[in-house]
């Protein structure tokens, strides 16, 4: 049985002291595929170091996270493009998108950065991984004008059934993480209406730990708790959920 964490930030400071233990713990729990989204150029070397150490387990993305979009976004995206030209093993552009939770004043440059990175993804025949916070309509409007021709993942989905169906209609998968285990998460109430072939698993570690670890550092090994919740929702075994969602991840990333 192979479980896949399609979104984990193993290179962040929260894992500095014990990242090897975290990875080994996950692998011992059948979580053996880790997809690392980028946030900005600061962490590129740490990400490369982890992939070098675990070449059979770790896969890298490149991109500029919307929360890190500022006046130098063009330079950051130039770095993303340089990486794509140099490193043919990059599996996606991500995480990219729009975040209006923390700052609405820079929406204009967030939109420009998002559009530019979709174009890059299309130019390099890569999928995209989308960060969406309080910005579904804005992102949906962009994707209608600038479709991601290789699809991708709507990371950390917390929206409605209607929104989920719109995402699926654009050829994208839905990333389901710890929120599905929250009492007030709501997505568990309609998820059974979405075919499991459209879902991938993720932790977004070190963030968004599932119950019963909510509020604590999240780890990739917690994918098992998210998978268990999907077993309840879909009436499938853990091995079936693992097989289907890992296949889905391979359909997106090509590895």
C-alpha positions in Angstrom: 0.0 0.0 0.0 1.3 3.4 -1.0 -0.1 6.7 0.3 0.9 10.0 -1.3 1.2 13.4 0.4 0.7 15.8 -2.5 1.4 18.9 -0.5 4.0 19.1 2.3 6.5 21.8 3.3 9.2 19.6 4.7 11.9 22.2 4.1 10.4 24.8 6.5 12.0 25.8 9.8 9.4 23.7 11.7 11.2 20.5 10.5 14.8 21.8 10.8 15.6 19.6 13.9 14.0 16.3 12.9 13.1 16.2 9.2 14.7 12.8 8.7 12.7 11.3 11.6 9.5 12.9 10.2 10.1 11.3 6.8 11.0 7.9 8.2 8.0 7.9 10.4 5.8 8.7 7.4 7.4 6.0 5.3 6.9 3.5 8.1 3.2 4.4 7.9 3.1 3.7 4.1 3.3 7.4 3.2 6.2 7.2 0.8 5.6 9.9 -1.8 6.1 13.5 -0.9 5.4 16.5 -3.2 6.9 19.7 -2.0 5.4 23.0 -3.2 7.6 26.1 -3.4 6.7 29.4 -1.8 9.6 31.6 -2.9 13.3 31.4 -3.9 14.6 31.5 -0.3 13.9 27.8 0.2 15.2 26.4 -3.1 18.5 25.0 -1.7 16.7 23.3 1.2 14.2 21.7 -1.2 17.0 20.5 -3.5 18.9 19.1 -0.5 15.9 17.0 0.6 15.3 15.6 -2.9 19.0 14.7 -3.2 18.7 12.8 0.1 15.4 11.0 -0.8 15.4 10.9 -4.6 12.9 8.0 -4.7 10.4 9.7 -2.4 10.6 13.5 -2.8 9.3 15.5 -5.8 9.7 19.2 -6.2 7.5 22.0 -7.6 8.6 25.6 -8.4 6.6 28.7 -8.0 5.8 31.9 -6.1 3.2 31.6 -3.4 0.6 34.5 -3.4 1.4 35.5 0.2 5.0 36.2 -1.0 4.0 38.3 -4.0 5.4 41.8 -3.6 7.1 44.5 -5.6 9.9 42.0 -6.7 7.5 39.4 -8.0 8.9 39.6 -11.5 12.4 38.7 -10.2 11.0 35.8 -8.2 9.2 34.5 -11.3 12.3 34.8 -13.3 14.0 32.5 -10.8 11.1 30.1 -11.2 11.6 30.1 -15.0 15.4 29.6 -14.6 14.7 26.6 -12.5 12.3 25.1 -15.1 15.0 25.5 -17.8 17.7 23.9 -15.6 15.8 21.2 -13.8 13.6 18.9 -15.9 12.5 16.9 -12.9 10.2 19.7 -11.6 6.7 18.2 -11.5 4.5 21.3 -11.2 4.2 25.0 -10.9 3.0 25.7 -7.3 1.9 26.7 -5.1 0.4 29.7 -7.0 -2.9 31.5 -6.8 -4.6 34.3 -4.9 -4.8 34.9 -1.1 -7.2 37.7 0.1 -7.2 36.7 3.7 -4.1 38.6 4.8 -3.9 41.4 2.2 -6.4 42.6 -0.4 -4.4 45.7 -1.3 -2.0 43.9 -3.7 -4.6 41.9 -5.6 -3.5 43.5 -8.9 0.1 42.1 -8.6 -1.2 38.8 -7.2 -3.3 38.5 -10.4 -0.3 39.3 -12.6 1.9 36.8 -10.8 -0.8 34.1 -11.0 -1.4 34.6 -14.7 2.3 34.6 -15.6 2.9 31.4 -13.7 -0.1 29.7 -15.5 1.5 30.7 -18.8 4.8 29.3 -17.6 3.1 26.0 -16.7 1.6 25.8 -20.1 4.9 26.6 -21.8 6.7 23.8 -19.9 3.8 21.3 -20.1 3.3 21.2 -16.3 0.3 21.1 -14.1 -0.4 23.8 -11.5 -1.1 23.6 -7.8 -3.4 26.4 -6.6 -3.5 28.2 -3.3 -7.0 29.7 -2.8 -8.0 31.6 0.3 -11.1 33.8 0.2 -10.5 34.2 -3.5 -12.4 31.4 -5.4 -14.2 33.8 -7.8 -11.0 35.6 -8.6 -9.1 32.4 -9.3 -12.0 30.9 -11.3 -12.2 34.0 -13.5 -8.5 33.8 -14.2 -8.6 30.1 -15.1 -11.5 30.7 -17.5 -9.3 33.2 -19.4 -6.0 31.4 -18.9 -6.8 27.7 -18.7 -4.2 25.4 -17.2 -3.9 23.0 -20.1 -2.2 20.3 -18.0 -4.7 20.5 -15.1 -3.5 20.4 -11.6 -4.7 20.4 -8.0 -6.9 22.9 -6.1 -4.9 22.6 -2.9 -6.5 22.5 0.6 -10.1 22.6 -0.7 -12.5 24.1 1.8 -15.3 25.3 -0.5 -18.7 24.2 -1.6 -20.0 21.3 -3.7 -20.7 23.8 -6.5 -17.2 25.1 -6.4 -15.8 21.6 -6.3 -17.8 20.7 -9.5 -16.5 23.8 -11.2 -12.9 22.8 -10.3 -13.4 19.3 -11.7 -15.0 20.7 -14.9 -11.7 22.5 -15.5 -9.8 19.2 -15.4 -8.3 19.6 -11.9 -8.2 17.4 -8.8 -9.2 18.5 -5.3 -6.7 18.4 -2.5 -8.2 17.0 0.7 -6.4 17.6 3.9 -6.9 17.8 7.7 -10.0 20.1 7.3 -12.1 17.1 6.3 -11.7 15.8 9.9 -12.8 19.1 11.6 -16.2 19.2 13.2 -16.9 22.6 11.5 -15.0 21.7 8.3 -18.2 21.1 6.3 -16.6 19.5 3.3 -17.2 16.0 4.9 -20.9 16.7 4.5 -20.9 16.7 0.7 -17.6 14.9 -0.3 -19.4 11.6 -1.0 -21.1 13.4 -3.9 -17.7 13.9 -5.5 -16.2 10.8 -7.3 -13.0 9.8 -5.4 -11.2 9.7 -8.8 -11.2 13.5 -8.5 -9.4 13.6 -5.1 -5.8 13.6 -3.9 -4.6 13.5 -0.3 -2.4 16.2 1.3 -1.3 17.4 4.7 0.0 21.0 4.0 2.4 20.2 6.9 3.4 21.7 9.1 -0.1 23.4 9.0 -3.7 22.1 9.4 -3.2 19.0 11.4 -6.2 16.7 11.4 -8.0 15.6 14.5 -6.9 14.6 17.1 -3.7 16.7 16.6 -5.4 19.9 15.6 -3.3 22.9 16.7 -0.1 20.9 16.7 2.6 20.6 14.0 1.3 18.6 11.1 3.4 15.8 9.5 3.0 13.6 6.4 2.4 10.5 8.5 -1.0 12.1 9.4 -2.1 11.3 5.8 -3.4 8.1 7.3 -5.9 10.0 9.5 -7.2 11.9 6.4 -7.4 8.6 4.5 -9.3 7.0 7.4 -11.9 9.8 7.2 -12.3 9.2 3.5 -12.8 5.5 4.2 -15.8 6.4 6.3 -17.2 8.8 3.7 -16.8 6.5 0.7 -17.2 3.2 2.4 -13.9 2.0 1.0 -10.9 0.3 2.6 -7.7 2.1 3.4 -5.9 0.2 0.7 -8.5 1.2 -1.9 -8.3 4.9 -0.8 -4.5 4.6 -1.0 -4.5 3.0 -4.5 -7.1 5.4 -6.0 -5.6 8.7 -4.6 -2.0 7.7 -5.4 -3.1 6.9 -9.0 -4.8 10.3 -9.1 -1.5 11.9 -8.0 0.3 10.1 -10.7 -2.2 11.3 -13.3 -1.6 14.9 -12.2 2.2 14.9 -11.8 3.2 12.2 -14.2 5.3 10.4 -11.6 
